[in-house]
């Protein structure tokens, strides 16, 4: 009985969200893109954002590292917390935030630099390496994390743009993890890749969640089911349903979610 009691107690410990939206609304001029989003993203898991084009999932993703700051006439209201701190509070430094929240885009976008310098860029500008030996170690560690080290270790001084599409995307992931962020955002990271490269990136995402919190926007229901532990369904700027991926895909609570997942609209 004692063992059973301790098990119950351990299971009852709540997991604090890494990212939490509270009544988050976003406006582009007079057009409202997000409506009062309440959503909690737990650490060390992959959360997939799904929904039709224009439903607000990419807008929500860009709120987490304040990329919407660069959009003219964009207004964000409500709260968005990272480890309990509101990232939109006055005095918050967006540059420091983006070191804590990495981003991987839809199309691979390596810098026009060597493979080495692509990965070293973040640690260099944030002062994370104090010597060449430390930088070399950071670059190797990041490339290993991205499953790319063995493929590029003999050509680190060659341009990153010379890699294949799938390798370029893994280089961008290595660049993102090099500054040791808490969260990695991925905006349809496989949409420009072939099936083999997609499978490699999906394997990588599963491995990375041990050390990072990952939020991925995807149009692929199959990909969301394969890579994520939690799924949020957006429609017309509103969060319709959020839950464990297995529950969302097999037993959604909202009919609208079921209609989208079964292809009745999209």
Residue pairs with C-beta under 8 A, 6 or more apart in sequence:
15 42
15 43
16 43
16 84
17 40
17 41
17 42
17 43
17 81
18 41
18 42
18 43
18 82
18 83
18 182
18 183
18 213
19 40
19 41
19 64
19 80
19 81
19 82
19 183
19 213
19 215
20 39
20 40
20 41
20 79
20 80
20 81
21 37
21 38
21 39
21 40
21 60
21 63
21 78
21 79
21 80
21 81
22 38
22 78
22 79
22 80
22 81
23 36
23 37
23 38
23 77
23 78
23 79
24 34
24 36
24 37
24 38
24 39
24 60
24 63
24 76
24 77
24 78
24 79
24 80
25 32
25 34
25 35
25 36
25 37
25 76
25 77
25 78
26 32
26 33
26 34
26 56
26 59
26 60
26 63
26 68
26 74
26 75
26 76
26 77
27 33
27 73
27 74
27 75
27 76
27 77
28 71
28 73
28 74
29 73
32 237
33 56
33 59
33 237
34 56
34 59
34 60
34 63
34 237
34 238
35 237
35 238
36 78
36 238
37 56
37 60
37 78
37 238
37 239
38 239
39 60
39 232
39 239
39 242
41 47
41 183
41 213
41 215
41 230
42 213
42 230
43 182
43 213
44 209
44 210
44 211
44 212
44 213
45 209
45 213
45 214
45 228
45 229
45 230
46 205
46 206
46 209
46 214
46 215
46 216
46 227
46 228
46 229
46 230
47 213
47 214
47 215
47 216
47 228
47 229
47 230
47 231
47 232
48 216
48 217
48 218
48 223
48 224
48 227
48 228
48 230
48 231
48 232
48 245
49 57
49 60
49 61
49 215
49 216
49 217
49 218
49 231
49 232
49 234
50 57
50 218
50 219
50 221
50 224
50 231
50 232
50 233
50 234
50 260
51 57
51 233
51 234
51 235
51 240
51 260
52 235
52 260
52 265
52 266
53 219
55 234
55 235
55 236
55 237
56 234
56 236
56 237
56 238
57 217
57 232
57 234
58 187
58 217
59 68
59 237
60 234
61 185
61 187
61 215
61 217
62 68
62 185
63 76
63 80
64 80
64 82
64 87
64 101
64 183
64 185
64 215
65 97
65 98
65 101
65 102
65 103
65 183
65 185
66 87
66 88
66 94
66 97
66 98
67 103
68 74
68 76
69 94
76 88
79 86
79 88
80 86
80 87
80 88
81 87
82 97
82 100
82 101
82 182
82 183
83 182
85 92
86 92
87 97
99 122
99 126
99 179
99 181
100 181
100 182
100 183
101 181
101 182
101 183
101 184
101 185
102 176
102 177
102 179
102 181
102 183
102 184
102 185
103 176
103 184
103 185
103 186
103 187
104 169
104 172
104 173
104 176
104 184
104 185
104 186
104 187
104 189
105 172
105 187
105 189
106 187
106 188
106 189
106 191
106 192
107 191
107 192
108 165
108 168
108 169
108 171
108 172
108 192
109 172
110 118
110 160
110 161
110 163
110 168
110 171
110 172
110 175
111 117
111 118
111 121
111 160
111 175
112 159
112 160
112 161
113 121
113 159
113 160
114 156
114 157
114 158
114 159
114 160
115 143
115 152
115 155
115 156
115 157
115 158
115 159
115 160
115 163
115 171
116 139
116 156
116 157
118 160
118 171
118 172
118 174
118 175
119 138
119 139
119 142
119 143
119 171
119 174
119 175
119 178
120 129
120 135
120 138
120 139
120 178
121 175
121 178
122 128
122 175
122 176
122 178
122 179
123 129
123 135
123 138
123 178
123 179
124 135
126 179
128 138
128 179
128 180
129 135
129 137
129 138
138 178
139 156
139 178
140 149
140 153
142 174
142 175
142 177
142 178
143 149
143 152
143 153
143 171
143 174
145 173
145 174
145 177
145 207
145 208
145 211
146 170
146 171
146 173
146 174
146 177
146 204
147 170
147 200
147 203
147 204
147 207
148 167
148 170
148 171
148 174
151 167
152 163
152 167
152 171
160 168
160 171
161 168
163 171
164 197
165 192
165 193
165 194
165 197
166 193
166 194
166 196
166 197
166 198
166 200
166 201
167 197
169 189
169 190
169 192
169 193
169 197
169 201
170 200
170 201
170 204
173 184
173 189
173 201
173 204
173 208
176 184
177 184
177 208
177 212
181 212
182 212
182 213
183 212
183 213
183 214
183 215
184 208
184 212
184 213
184 214
184 215
185 214
185 215
185 216
186 205
186 214
186 215
186 216
186 217
187 217
188 217
188 218
188 219
189 201
189 205
189 216
190 197
190 198
190 201
190 202
190 218
190 220
190 223
191 219
193 201
198 223
202 223
202 226
202 227
205 214
205 216
205 227
206 227
208 214
209 229
216 224
216 227
216 228
218 224
221 249
221 261
224 231
224 245
224 249
225 245
225 249
228 245
229 244
229 245
230 242
230 243
230 244
230 245
231 242
231 243
231 244
231 245
231 248
231 249
232 239
232 241
232 242
233 239
233 240
233 241
233 242
233 248
233 252
233 254
233 256
233 257
233 260
233 261
234 240
235 256
235 260
240 254
240 256
240 257
241 248
241 252
241 253
241 254
241 256
241 257
242 248
243 252
243 253
248 257
248 261
249 261
252 258
252 261
259 265
260 266
